[in-house]
Amino acid sequence: MAELYLVRHGQASFGADNYDQLSLLGQQQGQLLGEYFAEREIVFDHVLLGTMNRHRQTVEAIFQGSPEVASLKEHRGLNEYDFGALFDGLGDEHHELQLLAKKGKKDFYRALRQVLLLWMEDRIEGPIPETWSQFQQRVADAKNHIQGLKGQRILAVSSGGVMAAITQQTLGAPRETVISLNLQIHNCSFCRYFFNADSFHLATFNSIPYFDNADRLNLITYG
């Protein structure tokens, strides 16, 4: 069976004008992941990524200094949902969630949990880039694309929402599972899958073995 490492991007720039840029810490996280792969001689036949800056910057950090890198191919199905647009699409009856999201990082995630549930239930009244069903379908399309690739080992760099949705789809779990999984995925963690044309199996979820020692605990982030 082939093997997939599905990786979340490094820490982005929460609270900045442009979230879609890795922080300095996010770059370091990517480099440490790259060292983990190199030390174990883990090489990839394919490298896929979403079209977001933080995805490409994470790939660049992973392969910094590496002499051999598989060709990079973008797939829009690996892009994160637009959480800013979901908040903007809320009606007046949910204005308190917009206010809560602006208070701080913990409050933002408290609000996001509720907004994602509204999205799943088709209760966001304003214009949004995609419905929940459309998001689920494009994630499934990305998963199917990966499943059709020829090669023994594949790296895909994406975002927490997509990783949570692929896990939920693979396990056949209730849709609400995506929310709880999404909000616990570490930056630069990986989910490992084994698959062939007929099956797709989760082996590990949200793994960060390269941060698992006392002097690196401060590198563990979620945003």
C-alpha positions in Angstrom: 0.0 0.0 0.0 1.1 3.6 -0.6 1.7 6.0 2.3 0.5 9.6 2.7 1.9 12.2 5.1 -0.8 14.9 5.3 0.8 17.9 7.0 -0.7 21.1 8.4 1.1 24.3 7.6 3.4 25.9 10.1 2.2 28.7 12.4 0.6 31.5 10.4 0.3 35.2 11.3 -2.7 35.3 13.5 -3.8 38.8 14.3 -1.8 40.4 11.4 -3.2 42.1 8.4 -2.3 39.0 6.3 -2.9 35.7 8.1 -1.6 33.8 5.1 2.1 34.1 5.9 4.2 31.9 8.1 5.6 33.4 11.2 9.2 33.0 12.1 8.2 30.2 14.4 6.2 28.6 11.6 9.2 28.5 9.4 11.2 26.9 12.2 8.5 24.3 12.6 8.7 23.4 8.9 12.5 23.1 9.0 12.3 20.7 12.0 9.8 18.6 10.1 12.1 18.5 7.2 15.0 17.4 9.4 12.7 14.6 10.8 12.1 13.4 7.3 15.8 13.7 6.3 17.1 11.8 9.3 14.8 8.9 8.6 15.5 9.0 4.8 11.8 9.6 4.1 11.5 10.7 0.5 8.4 11.4 -1.5 7.3 10.5 -5.0 4.8 13.3 -5.1 4.5 16.6 -3.2 1.0 18.3 -3.2 0.0 21.5 -1.6 -2.9 23.9 -1.6 -2.6 27.3 -3.4 -2.2 29.3 -0.2 1.0 31.2 0.7 1.3 29.3 4.0 1.2 26.0 2.3 4.0 26.8 -0.2 6.1 28.5 2.5 5.8 25.3 4.7 6.9 23.1 1.8 9.9 25.5 1.2 10.8 25.2 4.9 10.5 21.4 4.9 12.8 21.0 1.9 15.2 23.8 2.8 18.7 22.6 1.8 17.4 19.3 0.4 19.1 18.5 -2.9 16.2 16.4 -4.3 12.6 17.4 -4.1 9.7 15.8 -6.0 7.9 18.1 -8.4 5.3 20.3 -6.6 1.7 20.2 -7.7 -1.1 22.4 -6.3 -4.6 21.2 -5.7 -7.2 23.7 -4.6 -9.0 21.0 -2.7 -6.3 21.3 -0.1 -7.1 24.9 0.6 -8.6 25.9 4.0 -12.2 27.2 4.2 -12.4 31.0 4.4 -13.2 31.5 8.0 -13.2 35.3 7.6 -15.9 35.1 5.0 -18.0 32.8 7.3 -17.9 35.4 10.0 -18.7 38.2 7.5 -21.7 36.2 6.3 -23.4 36.1 9.7 -26.7 37.8 10.1 -27.5 40.4 12.8 -28.8 37.7 15.2 -25.2 36.3 15.4 -23.4 39.7 15.7 -22.2 38.6 19.2 -20.0 35.9 17.5 -18.3 38.6 15.4 -17.6 40.6 18.5 -16.4 37.6 20.4 -13.9 36.7 17.7 -12.2 40.1 18.0 -11.5 39.8 21.7 -8.5 37.4 21.6 -7.2 34.1 20.2 -9.1 31.9 22.7 -12.3 33.8 22.2 -11.8 33.6 18.4 -11.7 29.8 18.5 -14.8 29.7 20.8 -16.6 31.8 18.2 -15.3 29.7 15.3 -16.7 26.5 16.8 -20.2 28.0 16.8 -19.8 29.5 13.3 -18.6 26.2 11.9 -21.7 24.5 13.3 -23.9 27.2 11.7 -22.1 26.6 8.4 -22.7 22.9 8.6 -26.4 23.5 9.2 -26.7 26.0 6.3 -27.7 28.8 8.7 -25.2 31.5 7.5 -27.5 33.9 5.6 -24.9 36.2 3.9 -22.8 35.4 0.8 -20.1 32.9 1.4 -17.5 31.4 -1.0 -18.8 27.8 -0.6 -21.4 25.8 1.3 -20.4 23.1 3.8 -21.4 20.5 1.2 -19.2 22.1 -1.4 -16.3 22.2 1.0 -16.8 18.5 1.8 -16.9 17.7 -1.9 -13.7 19.5 -2.9 -11.9 17.8 0.1 -13.2 14.4 -1.1 -12.0 15.3 -4.6 -8.5 16.0 -3.2 -8.5 12.8 -1.3 -9.6 10.9 -4.5 -6.9 12.6 -6.5 -4.2 11.5 -4.0 -5.6 8.0 -4.0 -5.2 7.8 -7.8 -1.5 8.9 -7.8 1.2 6.4 -8.7 4.0 6.1 -6.1 4.8 4.7 -2.8 5.0 7.8 -0.6 3.2 11.1 -0.9 3.4 14.4 1.0 0.5 16.8 1.0 0.6 20.1 2.8 -2.8 21.6 3.7 -4.7 23.2 6.6 -6.5 22.0 9.8 -10.0 22.1 8.4 -9.1 20.0 5.4 -7.1 17.5 7.5 -10.1 17.2 9.9 -12.5 16.6 7.1 -10.3 13.9 5.5 -10.1 12.2 8.8 -13.8 12.4 9.3 -14.5 11.1 5.8 -12.0 8.3 6.2 -13.6 7.2 9.5 -17.2 7.7 8.5 -17.7 9.9 11.6 -20.5 12.4 12.1 -19.9 15.8 10.4 -19.6 17.6 13.8 -16.4 15.6 14.4 -14.7 17.9 11.9 -15.0 20.8 14.4 -13.4 19.0 17.4 -10.7 17.6 15.2 -10.0 20.9 13.4 -9.5 22.8 16.7 -6.9 20.4 18.1 -4.6 20.0 15.1 -1.1 21.3 15.8 0.9 23.4 13.4 3.2 21.2 11.3 1.7 18.0 12.6 1.0 15.2 10.3 -1.6 12.5 9.8 -0.3 9.3 8.2 -2.5 7.2 6.0 -2.0 3.9 4.1 -4.1 3.5 0.9 -4.6 1.8 -2.4 -7.2 2.2 -5.2 -9.8 0.6 -3.1 -9.1 1.6 0.5 -7.9 4.5 2.7 -6.8 3.9 6.3 -5.7 6.3 9.0 -2.6 5.2 10.9 -1.7 8.2 13.0 -3.4 11.6 13.7 -1.9 14.9 14.7 1.6 13.6 15.2 4.5 15.9 16.2 7.3 13.6 17.2 9.9 16.2 16.3 8.7 18.5 19.0 8.6 15.8 21.7 11.4 16.8 24.0 11.6 19.3 26.8 13.5 22.0 24.9 11.0 22.1 22.1 7.7 22.2 23.9 7.5 25.9 23.3 7.3 25.2 19.6 3.9 23.5 19.8 1.2 25.8 18.5 -2.3 25.5 17.0 -2.9 28.8 15.0 
